[in-house]
Amino acid sequence: MHTLRAGMLTRSRSQGGAAAGGKNPSPVKRPCKVRRLDVAYEEDPEREKGGRVQAPSWEPQHWREQLANIRTMRSRRDAPVDQLGAGHCYDTSAPPEVQRYQVLLSLMLSSQTKDQSKVKYIKQTSTILRQRYNGDIPSSVVELVALPGVGPKMAHLAMAIAWGTVSGIAVDTHVHRIANRLRWTKEVTKSPEQTRTALESWLPRELWNEVNGLLVGFGQQTCLPVHPRCQACLNRTLCPAAQGRA
C-alpha cells in the first residue's frame, strides 16, 4: 500500500480519528473544520509508472459538469445521510477505540441484511474485536472485510470515518444506481463492487472521499430508485437516463 496526503474538508472527529459509542450518547453538533486525510490505495502498475499517476484511458462525458451540478443540489446538506450517517453516530467524549467500534457498529446496523443476521454478525464481530484487537477495530480493508457481516462498502467507510484514511470508494445502492444512470461506468455494472472498480479506474483519487456522501444524499432526495425527480435535477439535459425518460 502507498499513502498519499490529501487535504480535504470533512466533518471533525475526535482525536482518535473516528466514531461513536459510549453509554447513552446524545446527538452532538460538530462544526466543520479543515483536516488532513491519508489516502491509501493498492498499488496499480497500470496507473503508476515512474511514480506518476497515469491519466485514465476512459472517462465519462460531461462528468465534471454533472458533478458540479450535484454539488450545487447537495449544498444544503439536508439529506438523511447528512444527519443519520455513520459519521454522526458516535460519542465524541468516548475513548478513540470506542468511537471507532461504534462507527463500525453503526455501519453494520444500517446494512440491508435481516435483523436476525445483524445480531449474529455483531455478536461474532464484537467477540473477534475483543479477542484480537483489544476492543478496537482493524486498520485495513483486508482485515475489516474478514469480519462477519462486513463488506467492502462498510470497510471503506470505516477506514474513512474511523481511521481518517481514504482506502477506496464506498459504493452502496445509491452510488451504484446513479453511476449507471449518469453512465459513469464504461459498461453497465451489475453490482456495487463492479461499480466501485469502474469508478476507481477513472475518478481522480482526491474525489474518492467525497463521492459517497454526495451521491447517497442525491439519491435520497432527487435521483430516487423509483420515479426520480428528473425535472428538478440540474443534470436533466446531461443525464442519459433522464433523456431516455423524456
MIVO-748731 format. One record per residue: residue in one letter; x, y, z of N, C-alpha, C, O in turn. Coordinates in pm, whole numbers, plus 50000, padded with zeros to 5 digits. Layout:
<sedrens>
AXYZXYZXYZXYZ/...
</sedrens>
This chain:
<sedrens>
M500844988050000500005000050000500875012450000501885012950070/H500515022349925501145035449931500215044550007499015041750019/T500755055350059499905065150126500205078850075501355083150078/L499215085950027499345099749984498685108450089497805103950162/R499095120650095498445130250185497575139350103498035145150004/A496355140850141495435149550066494625157550164493935151850249/G494695170950153493895179450240492475179850190492235182950073/M491535176650277490135176550236489275181850348489625180850466/L488125187650310487165192150409486335180450456485685173750375/T486335177750585485485167150638484925171950770485375181850826/R483935164750818483405167950949484425164051054485115153951039/S484525171751158485555169351259485275156651335484125153251362/R486325149751367486255138051452487025141251580487695151551587/S486935132851679487745134951798489145130251770489415125551659/Q490055131351864491455129051837491745115151787492735113551715/G490975105151819491235091751771490955090351625491285079851569/G490385099651559490105099551419488785093051386488605089551270/A487815090951481486735082051449485375085251500484915096551483/A484755076551556483415071751561482585074751680482825084451752/A481605066251702480615068851803480535058151906481045047151884/G479935060852014479715049752104479585053252247478975063852262/G479925048152346479735052152482478345049252531477525043852457/K478085052752655476785049852714475845061652690476185073152715/N474645058152640473625068152615474155080352543474035091452594/P474755078452425475295090152353474175099352310473125094852265/S474405112252324473405122052281473925128852157475125130552140/P472995132752066473435139251942474255151651971473865159952054/V475365152851905476245164351925476505170951791476945164251698/K476235183751779476525191051657477985194951658478475201251752/R478695191051552480115193851546480405203051431479985200351319/P481115214151455481445223351345482415216951248483195208251284/C482345221551123483275216551022484625223451037484675235251072/K485685216451010486995222751008487855215350907487525204350864/V488945221450871489845215250774490695204950845491335207950946/R490705192650792491605182450846492235175150729491735175650617/R493315168450756494025161250652493685146550659493615140750767/L493465140650542493165126450534494315119150466494915124250371/D494605107250516495525098550444494735092250330493595088050348/V495345091550213494715084650101495535072150074496665073050024/A494985060750105495685048050088495015040149979493785039849970/Y495815033849895495235026049786496215015149746497415016049771/E495675004749683496534993849641497334998149519496855005449433/E498554993449514499434996849403498874991449272498504979749263/D498824999949172498284996149042499324999548935499475011348901/P500034989748882501104992448787500614998848659501375005648591/E499324996848626498795002848504498565017848519498595025348422/R498345022048645498055036148667499245043648722499215055948733/E500325036448757501505042948811502745038048737503045026148738/K503445047048677504705043748612505675054848643505395066648620/G506825050948695507805060948731507355069948844507795081348855/G506435064648931505985072549046504895082549012504475090149100/R504435082848888503415092548848502115085348817502105074648755/V500995091348861499695085648834499335088448689499365099948645/Q499005077948615498685079348474497255084148455496375080848535/A497025091648350495675096148318494835084148276495355075048211/P493545083848313492705072548276492545071848124492525082048056/S492415059448073492245057647929490825061047884490575063547766/W489895061147981488495064547953487925072448068488255069748184/E487095081948037486315088848141484995093148079484915095247958/P483955094648161482625097748109482565111948052483295120948094/Q481675113547956481415126947902480725135448006479875130448080/H481085147948013480385157948097480425154748247479645160548323/W481315145648291481245141848432481575153348526481005154148635/R482465162048486482815173248575481625182748591481355187448701/E480925185348484479745193948491478625187148571477935193648650/Q478465174248550477465166748627477785167148776476895169048859/L479065165148810479475165448949479255179149011478785180249124/A479595189648936479385203248986477895205849012477545212149112/N477035200948924475595202648943475095195149066474245200149140/I475625183149089475235175549208475695182649334474965183049434/R476885188149331477365195849448476425207549476476115210349592/T475975214249371475045225449389473735220549451473215226649545/M473205209649399471935204349453472085199149595471105198649670/R473305195349633473545190049767474125200349862474575196849971/S474135212949822474815223349901474195225350039474885229850131/R472935222150054472275224150184472595213150283472385214750404/R473095202050234473455190650320472305187250417472505186650539/D471115185150362469955182450445469285169050413468115166950444/A470035160050351469525146650324469655138050451470435141450540/P468915127050459469035118350577470465114250609470835113650726/V471275111450506472655107150532473465118050602474445115050671/D473055130650585473805141650645473555142950795474345149050866/Q472455137150843472175137450986472305123751052472605122851171/L472075113250975471995099851034473075090250986473065078451022/G474005095050906475085086450857476025082350969475995087951079/A476855072550940477775067251042478725077851096479215076551208/G478975088251019479855098951065479235107751172479905116651225/H477955105351204477265113351305476785104851422476075109851510/C477155092251423476595082951522477635077951621477705065951649/Y478425086851674479375082551775479525093151883479245104951862/D479955088551998480105097052117481505103052117482485095952140/T481595116052092482905122552084483635123052217484835125952222/S482925120152326483595120152457484175106452493484875105052593/A483875096452411484365082952438485825081552395486295089452313/P486535071752448487915069252403487935066252253486955061052199/P489035069452185489115067452039488745053551992488055051951892/E489215043252065488915029552020487415026452032486885018551955/V486765032552130485315030652145484575037852032483615032551977/Q485035049651999484445056851887484545048751758483585047751682/R485705042951734485905035151613484995022751611484435019251508/Y484875016351726483985004751736482545008951705481825001651637/Q482135020351753480775024851731480525028851585479405027451536/V481555033851517481425036551374481105023551301480185022851220/L481895013151330481685000351265480314994651300479624989151215/L479934995951427478634990851471477494997951399476534991451356/S477585011051385476525018451316476425014451169475325013751114/L477565011651106477555007050967476904993350956476164990750861/M477184984651050476594971251047475094971851072474334964151012/L474674980651159473244982051189472474987851071471294985051053/S473154995950989472475002350877472484993750751471914997650649/S473114982150757473174973450640471794968050607470884968550689/Q471644962850486470344958150439470114943350468469174937450415/T470954937550551470734923550590469614922650692469254932650754/K469064910750708467964908750803468444911450945469614909150978/D467524916251029467884919651167468484907851241469434909551318/Q467934895851218468454884051285469924881751250470734878251335/S470234883651122471624881951078472524892851135473664890251172/K471994905151143472774916151201473194912851343474354914751380/V472244907951422472544904451562473664894151568474594895351648/K473554883851484474564873151482475934878751443476934875851508/Y475964886851336477234892351289477854901751392479064901351414/I477054910051454477564919451553478154912151673479194915951725/K477484901551717478004893651829479334887151792480294887651869/Q479384881151673480614874451630481754884451613482874882051656/T481444895751548482474905951526482964911751657484164913851674/S482054914551749482444920251878483384910751954484334915252018/T483104897851946483974888052011485374888051949486374887752020/I485424888451816486714888751747487494901451782488694900851807/L486814912751784487494925451815488044925351958489134930351984/R487294919552049487744918852189488954909652203489894912652277/Q488924898452131489984888452144491254892052068492354889552116/R491094898051949492254900251863492724914751856493884917351823/Y491834924151886492174938251867491984946651993491954958951986/N491864940052109491684947252236490494956852232490534967552292/G489444952852160488244960952155488254971652048487234978252026/D489364973451981489444983151872489024976251742488664964451743/I489064983451631488734977451502490004976851416490924984651438/P490054967851318491224967051231491434980051154490494987651132/S492674982551116493014994851044493334992450898494055000250836/S492804981450842493004978850700491724972850642490954966450713/V491514975050513490334969750446490344954450448489314948250471/V491514948550426491624933950423491144927850554490404917950553/E491554933650665491144928250795489674931250824488984923150885/L489204942750782487804946350807486844937150734485874932350793/V487114934450605486184925950530486244911350575485384903350538/A487254907950654487334894350709486404892550828486164881250872/L485874903550881484954902750994483564898450946483164902150835/P482834890851026481494886350986480554898250959480424907251042/G479914898150844478934908350811479494921450762478734930950741/V480794922350742481414934850696481834933250549482674924950517/G481234941350462481554940950321482464952450280482844960450365/P482814953350153483714963850106483204978050133483984986750173/K481914980450111481394993950134481604998050279482105008950306/M481214989250372481404992250515482874994350547483225003450622/A483724985950490485154986850520485735000250475486475006550551/H485395004650355485935017350306485375029250386486095038850413/L484095028550424483525039250508484175039150647484475049750702/A484375027350703485015026550834486435032050829486865039050922/M487155029150723488515034550710488495049750706489315056350770/A487545055450631487485069950618487025076750746487625086550790/I485955071450808485365077950925486165074751052486475083751130/A486495062051071487135057951194488635060551196489185064451299/W489295058551082490745059851078491225072151001492425075051002/G490325079350934490735091150858491575087650737492405095650694/T491365075750682492125071050566491185067550451490255059650469/V491415073250337490615070050219491245058250148492305059450088/S490595046850157491155034450101490485030549970490995021949898/G489365036749938488635033549817487285040449819486955047249916/I486515038749713485185044849705484165035449768484085023749731/A483405040649863482345032649925481105033449835480545044149815/V480705022049780479595021649686478425013849745478535001849771/D477315020849768476095014249811475105014249695475485017049581/T473845011149723472865010249615472635023749547472395024349427/H472715034749625472535048149565473665051349467473405055349354/V474895049449512476055052449426476035043349304476315047749192/H475715030749324475645021049215474605025349111474865025148990/R473435029249159472345033249068472675045948991472505046548869/I473155056049062473415068948999474585068148902474545074248795/A475615060748937476765059248847476335053148714476835057148609/N475415043648720474935037548596473995046848520474025047248397/R473175054348591472275063648522473045074848452472675079048342/L474105079348514474905090048454475925084648353476625092348287/R475995071348341476985064748255478405067848302479305070348221/W478585067648433479905069448490480695056348489481825055748538/T480115045948434480815033348414480855030648264479885033348193/K481965025548215482115023448071481075013648019480555015147908/E480775003548101479724993948070478784993248189479154997048300/V477574988548166476614987048276477184977048377477644966248340/T477144980848503477654972048608476494965348681475404970948693/K476744953248728475694945248789475694945648941474714941649004/S476774950449001476874950349147477644962649195478394968649119/P477454966349322478224977549378479724975749367480454985349345/E480204963349383481654961049372482164963449231483254968949213/Q481384959449131481764962348993481794977448969482664982648900/T480824984249028480754998849014481955005449081482525014949026/R482325000549197483485006249267484745005049181485495014649165/T484964993249127486124991149042486105000348920487125006048882/A484925001648859484785010148742485055024848775485745031748701/L484515029648886484705043548925486165046348960486715056748921/E486785037249032488165039449074489145039048956490285043548968/S488695033648842489575033048725489775046548658490725048448582/W488855056348687488995069248620488785081348712489325092148685/L488025079848817487735091448903488985095448981489605087049045/P489375108248976490565112749049490485108949197489435110349260/R491585104349250491585099449389491205110049491490675106849597/E491455122649460491105133149556489595134649572489135141649662/L488825128149485487355128849494486745116449557485545116049581/W487555106349584487035093649635486295095349767485265088949789/N486805103649855486185105149987484855112549978483945109950056/E484755121649883483555130049872482385122949806481235125549840/V482675113949713481635109349621480545101149690479395101749647/N480865093649795479855085449860478745094049921477585092749884/G479115102950013478105111250079477345120049981476145122449997/L478065124849880477445133649780476355126149704475235131149690/L476685114249654475725106849572474645100049655473515098649609/V474965095849777473935089849862472835099949891471655096849876/G473215112049931472215122349958471435126149833470225128449839/F472125126649720471475129749593470455118849558469375121649507/G470825106449587469915095349562468735094949656467665090049620/Q468915100149777467815100649874466815111749843465645110649877/Q467285122349780466435134049760465955136049616464825140549595/T466775133049520466455136449380466455124349288465445121449224/C467565117449281467685105949189467175093349258467935084149288/L465875093149283465245082449360465265069249282465345069349159/P465195057949353465175045049284463985043749190464125038749078/V462825048149236461595047749156461075062049141461065069649238/H460645065549022460165079148994461175089949033460865098549115/P462365089548975463355100049004462825113648962462065114848867/R463245123949035462745137549011463595144548905464285154348933/C463525139348785464385144248676464115158948643465045166248610/Q462855163248651462535176948615463145187048712463355198648676/A463435182548835464035191548934465555190348936466215197149013/C466105181748850467535178848852468285187948755467865189748641/L469385193648800470195202448716470885194648604471375200548508/N470935181548618471575173248516470585167548414470945158548337/R469365172448413468345166248327468725166448179468305157648104/T469495176448135469895176847994471215169447970471625167547855/L471885165448078473175158748067473105143948103474055136448078/C471995139848160471865126148210471245117048103470115119548060/P471955106748060471405097547959470095091148004469185089247923/A470015087648133468795081248183467605090748176466505086748141/A467835103448210466765113448204466315115648061465125117248034/Q467265115747970466935117547830466095105847779465235107647692/G466355094147831465575082447790464155082947840463265076547783/R463925090747949462555091948002461795103247939460565103947952/A462495112247870461835124147815460865120647704460225129447647/
</sedrens>
